Amino acid sequence: MDKTIEYVIEVARCGGIAKAARNLYITPSALSKFIIQKEKEIGVRLFVRQGNRFTLTYPGERYVEMLKEEEKLYEKMKREMARLADLYSGRMRVGFQMSFAELMTAKVLPMLQDEYPSINVFMEENSTSELLKMLKKKQLDVILSLIDETDEDLIYDRIVDSPVVIAAAKDSPLCRKAIAKEGFSHPWIGSEDLINERIIFDRDERSFRRYAGNLLDQDQISLHSDITVTNARTALMCVKQDLGIIVLPEILVHELGFTDQVDVYSFGSEQQYATLAAVSDPKTVAANEVKTFSTIVKEIVVNQKVDKS
């Protein structure tokens, strides 16, 4: 702390030089000279001397008030610098959608630790909406999530665009209705073929509800839903048991291990896509680590696509 703040505030608090000097571990004469010099420097008297008693003048009161504000700002700065030093020393805060837990823990994290052997990774598993809130509050450095809307205050590093598909039970009646259609990644299902289907909603992901809304609204058809789940894995387990269909990005079917357990279909007038992205704060102090993180995820996802093909 600046001596001006510490010395003047202590004299004002103690109401005299002798006690303040003891508390500051300096001699009374040195502290007295400091106060006189400070008064000459700023051009006003800070204290009225009455014997050994030092009483603040009105300018002195205002000066001390401002010094206390400066002291608070100084303490805030110290805390912030300590936080940044902690980050620079090798801490990285990563958030991800629950569906990508296997990708993160089995593949991304080991490669990240190979690049930064001493890094301390804090991981937050949550819904996209909650992760974005944490990112904006600077509680995370980067998140890995499916994104369908962007915020100009954040950086979006695209990993891959994933087709939005209908997932249905293996060998369901839909497989006999699906047709090949140009411009679509999978056999295509018309809305009239879905009238008797039940749709499963993911409660925590608004984007999934939007995908499903597009399916419902495209021809003003009415699908009914009697199952709402809290994550894509549970939804796909329901699909596997032929309890309904779900509309979701195809990458989740692969990441959650349901590729051989459900069938996927295209739908709509044109192919929809969801973007898997590494989203970060442009002011994060872990910018290098975030860039490496994005590169690692891209490498893994691209290799997975090559393996599948």
C-alpha positions in Angstrom: 0.0 0.0 0.0 1.2 3.6 -0.7 2.7 5.2 2.4 0.4 8.2 1.9 -2.7 6.1 2.4 -1.3 4.2 5.3 0.3 7.0 7.2 -2.5 9.7 6.8 -5.3 7.3 7.6 -3.5 5.9 10.7 -2.9 9.4 12.1 -6.5 10.3 11.5 -7.6 7.1 13.1 -5.4 7.5 16.2 -5.9 11.2 16.5 -2.2 11.8 17.1 1.3 11.2 16.0 2.8 9.1 18.9 0.3 6.2 18.8 0.1 6.2 15.0 3.9 6.0 14.8 4.0 3.0 17.2 1.4 1.2 15.0 3.4 2.0 11.9 6.8 1.1 13.4 8.4 4.4 12.6 9.6 7.3 14.8 7.1 10.1 15.8 9.5 12.7 14.3 9.6 10.8 10.9 5.8 10.6 10.8 5.4 14.2 11.8 7.8 15.3 9.0 5.9 13.1 6.5 2.6 14.7 7.4 4.0 18.3 7.1 5.6 17.4 3.8 2.3 15.9 2.5 0.4 19.1 3.5 2.9 21.2 1.6 2.7 18.9 -1.4 -1.1 19.1 -1.7 -1.4 22.7 -0.6 -3.9 22.3 2.3 -3.7 21.6 6.0 -4.9 18.1 6.8 -4.9 18.4 10.6 -5.4 20.9 13.3 -2.8 20.5 16.0 -4.0 20.9 19.6 -1.2 19.8 21.8 -0.7 16.1 21.0 -4.1 15.9 19.5 -4.4 15.9 15.7 -8.0 16.6 14.3 -8.9 16.5 10.7 -9.8 19.7 8.9 -12.6 19.7 6.4 -10.1 19.3 3.5 -8.4 16.6 5.6 -11.7 14.7 6.0 -12.3 14.8 2.2 -8.7 13.7 1.6 -9.0 10.8 4.0 -12.3 9.8 2.4 -10.7 9.7 -1.0 -7.7 7.8 0.4 -10.0 5.2 1.8 -11.6 4.8 -1.6 -8.2 4.4 -3.1 -7.4 1.8 -0.4 -10.4 -0.2 -1.4 -9.5 0.0 -5.0 -5.9 -1.1 -4.1 -7.2 -4.2 -2.3 -9.5 -5.0 -5.2 -6.6 -4.7 -7.5 -4.5 -7.0 -5.4 -7.3 -9.7 -5.3 -7.7 -9.4 -9.1 -4.0 -9.6 -9.7 -3.8 -12.7 -7.5 -6.6 -14.3 -9.5 -4.8 -13.6 -12.7 -1.5 -14.8 -11.4 -3.3 -18.0 -10.4 -4.5 -18.4 -14.0 -1.1 -17.6 -15.5 0.4 -20.2 -13.2 -1.4 -22.9 -15.1 -5.1 -23.1 -14.2 -7.8 -23.5 -16.9 -11.5 -23.5 -16.4 -13.4 -25.5 -19.0 -17.1 -26.0 -19.3 -18.9 -28.5 -21.5 -22.3 -30.0 -22.3 -23.0 -33.2 -20.4 -23.1 -35.1 -23.7 -19.4 -34.4 -24.3 -18.1 -35.8 -20.9 -16.6 -38.9 -22.5 -15.0 -36.8 -25.3 -13.5 -34.4 -22.7 -12.3 -36.9 -20.1 -11.1 -39.8 -22.3 -9.6 -37.8 -25.2 -9.3 -34.0 -24.8 -8.1 -33.8 -21.3 -5.2 -36.3 -21.7 -4.0 -34.5 -24.8 -4.3 -31.1 -23.1 -2.2 -32.3 -20.2 0.4 -33.6 -22.6 0.7 -30.1 -24.0 0.7 -28.5 -20.5 2.0 -31.1 -18.0 1.5 -28.8 -15.0 -1.9 -27.4 -15.9 -4.7 -27.6 -13.3 -8.0 -28.1 -15.1 -11.3 -27.1 -13.5 -14.2 -28.7 -15.4 -17.8 -27.7 -15.2 -20.5 -30.0 -16.7 -23.8 -28.1 -17.4 -26.4 -27.1 -19.9 -25.4 -24.7 -22.7 -27.4 -21.8 -21.2 -25.8 -22.1 -17.8 -22.3 -22.5 -19.3 -22.7 -19.3 -21.3 -23.8 -17.4 -18.2 -20.7 -18.6 -16.4 -18.5 -17.7 -19.3 -19.9 -14.1 -19.4 -19.3 -13.8 -15.6 -15.7 -14.8 -16.3 -16.1 -18.0 -14.2 -14.9 -20.1 -17.2 -12.2 -19.6 -19.8 -13.8 -21.7 -22.6 -16.8 -23.9 -23.1 -17.4 -26.8 -25.6 -21.0 -26.8 -26.7 -23.5 -27.0 -29.5 -24.4 -23.5 -30.5 -27.3 -22.1 -32.6 -27.0 -18.5 -31.6 -24.0 -16.2 -31.2 -23.0 -13.3 -28.9 -20.8 -10.5 -30.3 -19.0 -10.3 -27.0 -17.6 -13.9 -27.2 -15.3 -15.7 -29.6 -16.6 -18.8 -31.4 -14.1 -21.3 -32.8 -16.1 -23.7 -35.0 -15.3 -27.3 -34.5 -17.8 -29.0 -36.8 -21.3 -28.5 -38.2 -23.5 -31.4 -37.3 -26.7 -32.3 -39.2 -29.9 -32.1 -37.1 -31.7 -35.4 -37.4 -34.6 -37.5 -36.1 -33.4 -40.4 -34.0 -35.8 -43.4 -33.9 -35.7 -46.9 -32.7 -33.9 -49.5 -34.8 -36.1 -51.0 -37.5 -39.1 -48.8 -36.6 -41.9 -48.3 -39.2 -40.1 -45.1 -40.2 -37.4 -47.1 -41.9 -39.9 -48.3 -44.5 -41.2 -44.8 -45.1 -37.8 -43.1 -45.5 -36.5 -42.2 -48.9 -33.2 -40.9 -50.4 -33.5 -37.2 -51.1 -30.9 -34.8 -52.6 -29.3 -32.4 -50.2 -29.9 -34.4 -47.1 -27.3 -36.5 -45.2 -29.7 -39.4 -44.3 -32.8 -41.1 -45.5 -35.5 -38.4 -45.5 -38.8 -38.6 -43.6 -41.8 -36.5 -44.6 -43.9 -34.8 -41.9 -47.0 -36.8 -42.8 -45.1 -40.0 -41.8 -44.6 -38.6 -38.3 -48.2 -37.9 -37.3 -48.5 -40.9 -35.0 -45.1 -40.5 -33.5 -44.4 -39.3 -29.9 -41.6 -36.8 -29.5 -39.2 -36.7 -26.5 -38.1 -33.3 -25.2 -34.9 -32.4 -23.4 -35.9 -30.1 -20.6 -32.5 -28.4 -20.1 -31.6 -27.6 -23.7 -33.7 -24.9 -25.4 -32.0 -25.5 -28.7 -33.4 -29.1 -28.8 -36.9 -27.8 -28.3 -36.3 -25.3 -31.1 -35.2 -28.2 -33.5 -38.3 -30.1 -32.5 -40.4 -26.9 -33.0 -39.1 -26.7 -36.6 -40.3 -30.3 -37.1 -43.7 -29.6 -35.6 -44.2 -26.3 -37.5 -43.0 -27.2 -40.9 -46.4 -28.4 -42.1 -48.5 -27.4 -39.1 -48.6 -31.1 -38.0 -49.4 -31.9 -34.4 -47.1 -34.4 -32.6 -47.7 -35.3 -29.0 -45.1 -35.7 -26.2 -45.5 -37.5 -23.0 -41.8 -37.8 -22.1 -39.5 -35.0 -21.0 -35.9 -35.8 -19.9 -33.0 -33.8 -18.6 -30.3 -35.0 -21.0 -29.7 -36.4 -24.4 -28.4 -39.7 -23.2 -31.7 -40.5 -21.4 -33.6 -39.3 -24.4 -31.7 -41.7 -26.7 -32.2 -44.5 -24.2 -36.0 -43.9 -24.5 -35.7 -43.9 -28.3 -33.8 -47.1 -28.2 -36.8 -48.7 -26.3 -39.1 -47.3 -28.9 -40.8 -44.9 -26.5 -40.6 -42.0 -28.9 -38.4 -40.0 -31.3 -36.1 -37.1 -30.6 -34.8 -34.3 -32.8 -31.1 -33.5 -32.1 -27.7 -32.9 -33.7 -26.3 -36.2 -35.1 -23.0 -35.7 -33.3 -24.7 -36.5 -30.0 -25.8 -39.9 -31.2 -22.1 -40.7 -31.9 -20.7 -39.1 -28.8 -23.2 -40.9 -26.5 -22.5 -44.3 -28.1 -25.9 -44.9 -29.8 -24.8 -45.1 -33.4 -25.6 -48.8 -33.6 -28.6 -48.7 -31.3 -30.9 -46.1 -33.1 -31.6 -45.0 -36.7 -31.3 -41.4 -37.8 -33.3 -39.6 -40.5 -33.3 -36.2 -42.2 -36.4 -34.1 -42.3 -37.7 -30.7 -43.4 -37.5 -28.6 -46.6 -33.7 -28.3 -46.2 -30.9 -29.8 -44.1 -30.5 -28.1 -40.7 -27.2 -27.9 -38.9 -26.0 -27.3 -35.3 -22.5 -26.0 -34.7 -20.2 -27.5 -32.1 -17.9 -24.7 -31.0 -15.3 -23.8 -28.5 -16.6 -20.5 -27.1 -14.3 -18.2 -25.1 -14.0 -14.7 -23.6 -11.7 -12.6 -25.7 -10.1 -11.2 -22.6 -9.3 -14.5 -21.0 -5.7 -14.7 -19.7 -5.6 -18.4 -20.7 -5.8 -17.5 -24.4 -3.0 -19.8 -25.4 -4.4 -22.7 -23.6 -7.9 -22.0 -25.1 -6.4 -22.0 -28.6 -4.6 -25.3 -27.9 -7.9 -26.7 -26.5 -9.8 -25.8 -29.7 -7.0 -27.4 -31.9 -7.1 -30.6 -29.9 -10.9 -30.9 -30.1 -10.9 -30.3 -33.8 -8.2 -32.9 -34.3 -10.1 -35.5 -32.4 -13.5 -34.8 -34.1 -11.9 -34.8 -37.6 -10.2 -38.1 -36.9 -13.5 -39.5 -35.6 -15.2 -38.5 -38.8 -12.5 -40.1 -40.8 -12.7 -43.4 -38.8 -16.5 -43.5 -39.2 -16.2 -43.1 -43.0 
